[in-house]
Amino acid sequence: MALHQVSGRWRLGLLLALLTAALWATLPVALKIALVAVDPWTLTWFRFLFAVLGLGGWLAWRGKLVAFRGLSRKHWTMLALAAVMLIGNYVLYLFGLHYTTPANAQLLIQLAPLLMAVGGVVIFRERFGGGQWLGLAILLGGLCLFFRDQLSQLAASGDAGPTYIFGSVLVVLGAVVWAIYALIQKQLLLRLGSALILVFIYFVATLALWPMATPSQLAGLQASQWLALIYCALNTLGAYGAFAEALAHWEASRVSLVLAVTPLLTLLSVEVAHHVAPQLVQPEVVGLLGIIGAAMVVGGSALTSLLGRK
């Protein structure tokens, strides 16, 4: 079976991966605000509905939807599996975020790009040199230190109970299904453009989540909650569009390691949001061990993503 090959425009791939990281870093803050008034099912359904109407309308206007004609049963099966995996990621992550903190959720979800990196090496035969493996080891060590620091902070405050652990488990499961989705999408790029893949997933997700959603909840939203909800919906279009295009231009293993800086950007976004609206967003507490771990994550990500490039 032919495997997808990147375009070789690695600078564009790097830029798109950084854009994805920035968008995903600010997403937990907006989700936390919206979750005050909207349940996870309705919030996820609204994001997918917004995305399928926006992206689907644009593709229909350009006459691109005809590309679905003539797809083989194998491609339809892969599309369906990718849709199931991404729906699972959205729902599991959102429920996990409901029970834990934005920083912890973004830290644990980093298992997803790490799993995608391993999949890129094993399935797509992407190569890692010695420097890349060293960077990966540093990054993993940094994530472990950061996680230990967060557990210590939560234990000291009395918040690291069963609810926190349950939320963490849900986020980890969300990371696993996301990695599967990402690898399937990369292979599908041989047959379909990234926008077509995403619009199919959004359409299936909108129909699948409709029975669990309660659209009447939207009528009672305050202005700040509406802004957060609309940002979450726009984030769906922007982040996954940038991510899909990054995979077209750069190796999955390297894209995934750039995304490892997302927890650090999340901490920054939480801090900014807390200063702007302290009544809506609680601050995150990071100790010295967490700061060291964060620095290791950034350094390891840079080594793995860029070392060996001309």
N, C-alpha and C positions, 0 to 999 in steps of 0.2 A: 504494500500500500504506500502510495506517495505521501510524503510528509511535508507540512507547510514549511516554507523557507522565508526568512525575513528579507526585507528590501535592502538592508544594509545602511539605511539612513539613520545611523545610531544617534546622532545629535537630536534629530526630530523625535526619535523614540524616547530619549532621555527627557526632553522637554515635556512630552506628553505624560510620561510617568510621574514627573514632578507635579504637574498640574493635577493629576489624579490624586496624588498624596495630599495636596493642599485641600482639595474638595472633600475628600474623605475625612480629613482631620477636623474640619468645621462641622461635619454632619452630626456627630453625637450631641453637640450643644443644641442644635436646632431640634433634634429628635426629642431630647429631654424636655424642652419647652413645650413641644406639641403634645407629648404624651400626658401632660397634665390634664388635658381635656378630651383627648382622642385615644381610643384603645389601639393596641398594636395592629390588629387585623385591619381596622378602618384606615389607619395611617398608611400601612403598606399598600392597601388597595388603591388609595387615592394617588400615591406616588406612581404606581404602575399605570393607572388610568390617565393621568396627566402626561406621562411619557408616551403612551401608545397614541394618544390623540395628537400630540405635538410632532413626534417623529414619524408616525404613520401618515399623518396629513402631508408632511413635507415630502415623504417618499412617493406617495400617491400622486402628488402634484407634479413630480418629476418623472413619473411613469416608471419607477424602479421596481414596483411590486411584481411585475411580470417575471422577475428573476426566479420566483418560487416555482414557476411552471417547469415541469420536467425533472424535478428533484427525485432522486432514487429513494427507495424505501430506507436505505442505510442513512441517507442524509436527514430524512424526516425523523427517524429514530434518534439520531444524534441531537437534532434540534429539540425534540421533546424532552430528552434526558437533560440537556443544558437548561431548559426552562424549569424543570423540576428542581434541579440543583440550585439555581439562582433564587427561586421562590423560597426554598428551604433556608438559604443563607439570609435573606431579608427577614424572614419571620423569626428564625432562631436568634439572630443578632439583636433584633428589636426587643424580644422578650428578655434576652440576657441583659441588655442595657437597662431594662425596666427594673432589674433586681440588683444591679451593680453600678459602678461609677463610670463616667465617660472614659477616663484614663485607663482604667482596668480593662474595659471592653476593647478599647483600641489596642492595648498591649496584647491581649490574648488573640485578637483577630489577626495579629501578625503571623500566627501559625499558618494562615492561608497562603500568603506569598512564599513562605518558606517551603511549604508542601508543593506549591506550584514550581518552585525552583528545582526541587528534587524531581518532579515529574518532567520538567523540561530536559533535564540531563538524562533521565532514564528512557523516556518515550521519544523525544525529539532529537536525541543524541547531541544535545548541546554540550560543549566542552567547558570545563572549569580547569584553569591552571592552578598551580600551587598558591599563587597570590589570592585567587578567588576563594579557594577553600579556607585559607587563613582568615580572610575577611568574613566568611560565613561563620567560622568558629568564634571570632571576636563578637560578631553580631549576636549569636546565640547566647554567649556569656553575658553580654550587656542586657539582653532581654530577661535572663534569669535574675540578675542583680536588681533590675528595675522591679520585677514582679515580687521579689522578696521584700524589697523596701515598701512596696504598696501594701503587702500583707501585714508587715510590721506596723505601718501607720494605721491601718484599719483595726488591727487587734488592739492597739493602744487606745483607740477611740470607742472600742466596743462594737464595731460594725461588722466584723469579719465572722458572721454567724452562718447558719445554714442557708439563709436567703442569698447571701453574697456568693457562697460556693455554688449554689444552684444556678445563679446567673452566669457564673464563670463557665460551668459545664455547658450551658446552652451556647455561649459564644464560641467555645472550642468546637462544638459540633457544627456551628455555622461556618467556621474556618475550613473544616474538612470538606463540606459540600461545595464551598466556594472554589476551592482548589480544583475539584473535579470539573465544575462548570468552566473554569478558565481554560483548562487543558482541552476540553471538548470544543470550546469556541475557537481556540487557536487552530485546531485541525479543520474546523468548518470554514475557516478563511480561504481554504483552497477552492471552495465552491461558491460562497456567498460573501458579500461585503459585510463589514462589521455592523453597519446600520441596519441591514436587513435581518441579521441574526438577532439583534437586540429588539427590533420591533416585533418579531415573532414571539420572543420570550415575554415581552411586555403584554402582548395580546393574550397569551395563554394565562399569564399570571393574573391579569385583570378578571378574566372569567372564573379562574379557580378560586380567587379570594372573595368574589362578590357575595357568595352566600354567608360568609362570616363577617362581612363588613356591616357597619351601621351608619350609613350616610347622614342620618338625621343628627348625629353628633356635631357635624360641621356647622349647623345653624347656631350653635351656642358659643362659637369660638370668639375670643377677644382679638383685638387688632394684632397684638404681639404674637398670639398663637397662630393667626392666619399668616403672618409674615414668616414664621418659622415653618409652617406647613408648606407654603409655596416655595420656600428655599429648599426644603427637603425634596420636593418634586423636581425643581430645576437641577438640583444636585444629581438626581438620578440620570438625567439626560447628559449633563456635562461630564460627570466622573466616568461613567461607563463608556461613553463615546470616546473620551480621551484614552481610557484604558485599552479599549479594543483596537484603536489605531496604534497605540504604542506597541502592542503585540505584533502588528503587521510590519513594523519597522525595526524592532529590536528583539533579541532573544528573550523568551519567557523567563528564564532564570535570572537575567539581569534586570528586567522590569520589576520582577518580584522583590528584589533586594532594594531597589530604590524606594519601593512602597514601605519598607521597614522604618523609614523616618516618620511615618504617619503619627505614631503615639507622641512624639516630641512636638509635632505641630498641633496635635490635639491639646496638649498641656498649655501651649501658647494661646490657642483659641479660647480655652476655658478661662484662662487668666484675663484675657481681654474682655470676654463676655461678662465676667464677674465684675470688673471695674465699670463697665457700661451699665449693666443691669444686675446689681447684686441680689435683688429680690427674686430673680428668675434663675440664676446660675450660681451654684455653690463652688467655692474655690477648691482646687486639688492641693494636697499636701505631699511634697516630695522631699525626702531626706537626702543626706550626703550619698548613701549607697545608691539611691535612685538616680542622682545626678551623674555619678560615675557610670552607672549602667546606661544612661541616656547618651553619654559621650561615646561609649563603646558601640552603641547601636549606630550612631552617625558615622563613626570611623569605619566600622565593619561594612556598613552599607556602601560607603564610598569605595573601599578597597574591592569589594566583590563586583560592584557595578562598572567601575571605570578602569581598574588595573588591567594592563595588557592592551588597552585601546591606544591607537595612534593619535 
